[in-house]
Amino acid sequence: MHALDTEQSVAVIGAGAMGAGIAQVAASAGHPVMIYDTAAGAAQAGIASIAKGLERQVARGKMDSAQRDAILARLSPVSDLQDLTPARLVIEAIVENLAVKQQVLAQVEAICGVDCILASNTSSISITSIAAGLTRPQNLAGLHFFNPAPVMKLVEVVAGLDTDPAIADCLLATARGWGKQAVLAKSTPGFIVNRLARPFYAEGLRLLEEGAADSATLDALMRDAGGFPMGPFELMDLIGHDVNYAVTRSVFDAYYGDDRFLPSLTQQALVEGGRLGRKSGRGFYDYRDGAAPAEPRSLTGDGSIPSQVLVEGSLGPAEGLVQRFKDRGIEVVRRDGSGLMRIGDSVLMLSDGRMATERAAVEGISNLVLFDLALDYSRCRRLAISRSNQAASCALAPVVALLRAAGIEASLLDDAPGLAVLRTVAMLANAAADAVHQGVCSASDADTAMQFGVNYPAGPLAWADRLGLEYIHRTLTHLQQSYGETRYRPSVLLRRNAFAGVSMHD
């Protein structure tokens, strides 16, 4: 089935921020759009809010007045569900309540033609459950936009148990015709984004609870080393802890208490205390007037810049550091070895998911310092490091001086397995691999969803492929050994591909 033709009518039920945004997207693509809301005057108010947003775009030179007028001319408020009869596609964007959605869509189904496509913008309710109340469940699919709909590129097309594949294909083609990055998901808890994003918050929360570092430092590491636009704590503050915690609880409960989705007691306490983030003035950070901003912690270092670094073997993903050292006039001497750097008496190694103390004991290395993963070592501004218990306190000084000479701030973490960025990226890749293995989505759609739905700097599976699946699998295995929890168990598909030497996209 092809995309909807632009002359075919689209109806949106619900004129709130999301409904109005979806209506704007469809009208901007050329469709006549009807907007219905049970509240008197809400549809007109929704169109008025669209007009204000379009006016701002005109003022900024993003569109001309003729384009604005053409979009507004395609929008029509309707006061009765019967007026939606001509619609070829009806999208509900109403309250997240199964019974209400079933009731409204059953009414629409009775009014519109047998070939009318029904879509729900639900972010959490099973499409299969919604469809169970319909006479023609095959005509229903999820069409999950992200807020604000006119700006966010991702749309999840969600197929329920009875969804006709042709309907899903039509919605994929239509959403892409509307300028969106559309991905296909099976109707499972969290769909793609809300399921795959859980480790981004969960690993940060665990590190905070274990005293590895404070929230400001962990956020800075995820930005400055990981390349994420925001760290987990500032993002949770922005979303609202009531919302974020509710999503985590929903996914956790839906998966029968699988500890991969275990909620955080720390976040629960924030919700119970009314510290919901930006909207309440306090969350992990204080947003009230006069509050001092939280600053990440960096090691200042008082050692002299090393004149030479001995690199033994390949540094793997961290090879970009070598050129940075050379560019700062530091002599780099290379020889065969197991992949480490020697700076005086200190040994610097990339984390593999083990604690520095464990690794020092197993490998017989004194003065061991581990460093964290970075998205791009040639450009990162900060790295997490940890020191083994066996290392002398002076082991940090030359490492910090070396990194500072290369333009990299060093943030000391307690000896936590996998440090910050590595464990988070490994868990994101693991969650994505599990979703692919269970038929929730394809590898490419998992990557697309996380890049365009939550602005990750790289798709988690493409990132894992680039780092090497064997490295990610080894990191997860070490995390599982450290914690003794199934939470860190490697995905069967990731494990198989790692041993087969193939990528997640093969």
N, C-alpha and C positions, 0 to 999 in steps of 0.2 A: 504494500500500500504506500502511495506517495504522500508527501506532505500536503497539508490542507492548502487549497488555493486561497489567495488573498481575498477573493470576493466572498468566500464562505464566512458566515457569522460565527463569532466566538462569544460565549456568555461567561461571566464571572459572577459567582455567588459569594458575597462578602465584600464589603467596600472599605474594610480597614486598610492599614498600611500595606499589608501583603496583597490583598485583593486588588487594591488600586494600582499597585506596582505591576501586577500581572496584566491587568487591563491595559496599562500604558505600553507594556512590551508588545502585546498583540496588536494594539492600534498602531504603534510605531512601525510594525511590519506590514501594515496595510489592511488589516481585517476590520470590518465593522464589529464593534464590541458593545454588548449590552451588559450593564452592571445592575445587579439586584442585591438588595439587603432588606432584612425584615424591619430594621429600624427606620422610622420615618425620616426622610431627608438625608439618610446616610449615603445613598448612591450619589446624590447631587454633591454632597460634601466631599466624597471621594474624587469626583471629577474636578472639583475646585482645587483639591490638593495637588492633583496631577497638573492642572493649569499653572499653579504657583511654581512647581518644580520645572516645568517647561519654560516658564518665563525667566527663571534664573539661568537656564541654559542659553536662552536668547541673549540675555545680558552679558554672558561670558563669551559669546561668539561661538558657542558649540552648535547652534542651529539658527536658522533664520526664522522670521515671524511666519512666513508662508508654511514652513514645515510644522511649526507649532500649531497653526490654525488647522492644518490638514489632520493632524493627530486628534485634536480636540473634536473635530467634526465627525470623527468616526466613533466617538464615545456617546452612548445613550443610556440614561438612567431609566430603569423600568420598575414599576411598582407592584407587579403581579408575576408570579412564576409562569403563568400562562403565556406571558409575553416572550418567554424564551423558546417557544415552539420552533422558530426558524433556525435555531443554533445548530451548527454542525459539531461544535465542541463546547462542552460545558465544564468549567473548572470551578470546583468548590474550594473556597479559602475561608472556612468558618472555624468555629471553636473546635479544639482538639477533644472531641467527645464522640465515641463510636456510635451511640444511639442517635445522636443528632445528625451525624453525617449520613447514616443509613436512611433516616427518615427523609431528609432533604433530597438525597439522590434518588430514592424510590419515587418521590413526587416528580422529579425532573424526568425520570425514565418513562413515567406514564404520560407525560406531556409531549416529549420530543419524539422524533422519528426513530424507527428501529435501528437505523444506522448511525445515530448520534453517538459520538464518543464522550464518555464521562471520565472526568479526571479529578483526583483529589490531591490537594497540595499538602496533605498531612506530612508531618516530619517524623511521626512516631507510631501511628496506628497501622496495623496490618491491613494491606490492601485486600487480602483474601477475606478478612473479617468484614470489611466494609462491603465487599461485593456479595457476601452471603445473604444480604438483605434485598438483593435485586433479582428481577426476573431474567435479565440478560447480563449476568456477571462477567461474561466475556468482553463486554464493551467498556469495562472500567479498568483504569490503570492509575498509578500514581504519577503525578507531575509536580515534583517537589522543587520549587524555586527557593533560592536563598535570599535573605533580606540584606539590602534593598533590591528587589527583583530587577529594576531597570539597570542596576549597576553590576550586580554579581553575575558572573558569566555561567556558573554551573546550573544545570537542571538535571535532577535525577528522575529518569523514567523508571517506574517501579512496576514490575509485572507480578500480579497475584497468581494464585494457583489456577484460576480460570481465565486469566487475561488472554485474549486472542493475540498471538504473536504479530499479526498484521496491525492490530491496534497499537501495540508497543512500537512497531516500526514506524507507523505514521506519526506518532508523537515524537519519536527521536528525530525524524526528518523535519517535522514542523518546528521543533525547538531549535534545531540547527539553522533552519531558515530564518528564525527570529534572532539570529546572531549569538546563540548560546552554545556552550560546550555541553552537549547532552550525553549522558552515560546511562547504560542499562543496568538495573539492579533487580535481583530477585527480592520479593517481599519477605525480608527477615528483619529482626529487631535492629534498628539503627540504620537500615539500608546500607549505604557505603560510608558516607562521611561521618555520621554520628557513631558508627561502629568503629571505624578505623582510627578516629581521632582520640579515642579514650587513652591510649598510652602516653600521648603528649602531655596530658594533665597528670595522669597517674604516676609516671616516673618522677616528675618534678615534685609532686606531693610527697612521695616516699622519701626522696632525698632530703626534703625539708624536715620531715618527721624524724628522720634518722640523724639529723644534725650535721649533714654533709656540708651545707652552706645555707645562707639566708636567701630569701626569695629574690631580692634585688640582684644578687650575684648570679643565681641560677638563671634568671631572666636575661641578664646581660650575656651569659655564655650561650644561650640558645639563639640570641640575636647575632652576637659578634663572632661566634665560632660556627654555629649551626646555620646561620643565614636565614632563620625564621624572622618574619616581620615583627613578631611579638613573642615574648616568653610566655610560659604557661600561666604564671600568676597574674601578670598584667592582662592577659587575655581572659582569664576567668573573671577578673574584676570587671572587665568591659562587658562580657556576656551577662554577668549577674550570677552569683553563686546559687541562688534559688533555681535558676534555669539550668545551669550546668550540672548541679548536683542532681536535679530531677532527671535529667537525661541519663546520667551515669546510673542512677538507681533503676531507671526503666530498663536499660540494657542489661544490667546485672540481674534483675528479677526475670527478665524475659529469657535469659540463658540459664535459668535455674541455679543461680548462685555461682556460676563459673568465676573462679578467682581472677581470671584475666581482666574482669570488669569490676573488681572490688571497689566500692566507694570508699572515700577517705573520711575518717573521723574528724580530721582537721577541717575539711570543708563542711561537714555536717555541723560542727560547732559554730562556724561562721554564719551559716543559715539560721541556726537556733538563736544566735545572738543578734540577728538583724544586720549583720555586717555583709551586705550583699554586693559590695563593690562600688563602682562609681555612682550608681543610682542612689545609694544610701549614704554616700560620703566616706565610707570605710569598708575595706575588704582586707586583702593582704597589705594594701597601702592605704595611707590616709589622704583623702582628697579634700578635706575641709580647708577653708581659708586659713592661710598662715602655716599650714603643716609643712614641715621640711621634707623635701623629696628624699626618697631612699636611694642611697648610692651603692653600687657594687663594690665589693672588696677586692683590692689588688695588692699583690706583694710589691713593695717598693724596691727592695733589693739594695744592698750596699756593696756588692762585689764588683770587681773590675770586669770589663768586657773580655771574655776569653779571646785569645788571639788565634786559637785553633780548635776545630771540632773534628773528632775522629768518627767517621761513619762506617759501621761494620755491616755489610750486606745491604739489602734493599729496605727502605723505609716504607715501601708499599704506598698506601694512600697519602702518606706524609712526605713524599719526595719533594713537594713544593717548598718545604722548609729549606732544603739544601741551597737552592738558588737565592733565597732571601738572605741566608748567612753570607753567601759569596758577595752579594750586592752590598753588604755592609762592611766589606773588607775583611771578613773572617776567613781564615784559611780552612778549607775543608779537605781532609785527607780520607781517602776511601780505601777500604780493604774488605776482604771476604768476611762474612760473619752471619749472625742470626737476625740482623735487623735491629740495630740499636745505635745510639750516639754516646760517645764518651767525651765529657767536658771535665778535664782534670780527673779527679777521683769519682766524679758523679756519673752515673749511667742513666740515660734517658731513653725510655721505650714507649711506643704507642700502646695504649690499653687494649687488652683482648678480652675484657669482661671479668678478669680476676682482680682481686685486691692486690695492691702493690706488695703488701706484707706476705701474702700467700705466694705470689710470683717470685719474690726475692728468696723465699725459703726453698721453693721447688727448684729454681734455676741456679741457686747458689750465687746470687748477685748481691753484693753489699752496696750501700749508697744508691739504691734504686729509686728513681723518680719516674712516674708514669705521666703521660700527657694524653689529652682527650682527642676525639675525632673533631675535624672541622670540615665544613662544606668545601672550602678552597683554602688550602694552606698558604698559597701564594698571596692571599689577600686578607685573611682573617685578622681581626684586631685583638682577639683575646683567646686564651686557652686555659682550660682547667688542668691542674696538675695535682698529683698526690704523692706523698712520700711514704715509703715502707717504714714499719716500726724499727727495722734493723738499721736503717740509714742514720748516719750522724746528722744532727741539726744543720750543720754547715753544708750538707749536700744540696740544699735548695739554692744557695746563693749564686753559684755559677750558672745554674739553669735559668734562674730569673734574669740574671744579667744578660745571658745569651738571647733570651726571648725579647727582652726590652730593646736590645740592640737591633733586633729585626723588626721592631715596631709592634710587638705583641705584648699585651698585658697578661700577666699570669695571675690566675685566681686559684688559691689553694683550697682544695676540697679535702674533707676528712677521707680516709682511705675507703671509699665506697666502690663496690664492684661496678666496672663499666663507666665510672665517672658520670658525666651528665649527658653530653650530646650523643656519645656512642650508644649508651643503653637505650636512649629514647629512639634513635633512628633504628636500632636493631629491633625494638619492640614494635615500632610502626610498620617496618617491613614484615615482621612476623604476623601481625594482624592482617595485613594486606594479603600475604600468602595464604593464610587460612581462609580468607574470604574467597579467593580464587579457587582454592581446593574444594570448598563447599558449594561452588557454583553460584555464589552471590553476584559475582561480576567477573569481567576479564581483567587480566593484568594491566592492560592499557587503560581500561576504564577506572581501575583503582588509582592509577597514577594521575589521570586527568581529574578525577574527583577531588583528590587532595590538593592538587595545585590550584584548581580554579574555585573550589569550594571553601578552602581555608588558607589559601595563599602559601602553601608550603614551597620552599625554594626548589624542590625536586620531587618527583613522584617517589614514594617510598620503595617501590620495587625497582624502578630505574636506578635509584640511589644504591640499593643493595647490589644490583648487578654491577654497577661501576666499582664498588668497593670489593666485590667478590663474595659470592654466596657462602663459600667456605669460611671466610672471615666472620660473616654475620652469624652463621650457624655455630661457629666456635664461641663467639661472644655470648650467644643465647645459652649454650650449654654450660658455660662458666657461670653465668648469672643463675641458672637453675641449680647448679651445684652449690653456689654460695648461699642461696636462700632456701633451698630444699622445697620449692613451691612449684606446682604445675603452672602457675602464672607465667613462668618464663620458658615453658617447654617449647622447643622449636616446632614449627609447623611441619607436618609430614611432607608436604609438597616442597617446602624450602629445603628440608633435610635431603629429600631425594634428589632435587636438582643440584644441591651442593656436592653430593657424592658423584652425580653423573657428570658434573662439570659443564652444565648447561645453564642458561640464564632463565629468569622468570618469564621472559617474553618469547622464548623459543616455542 
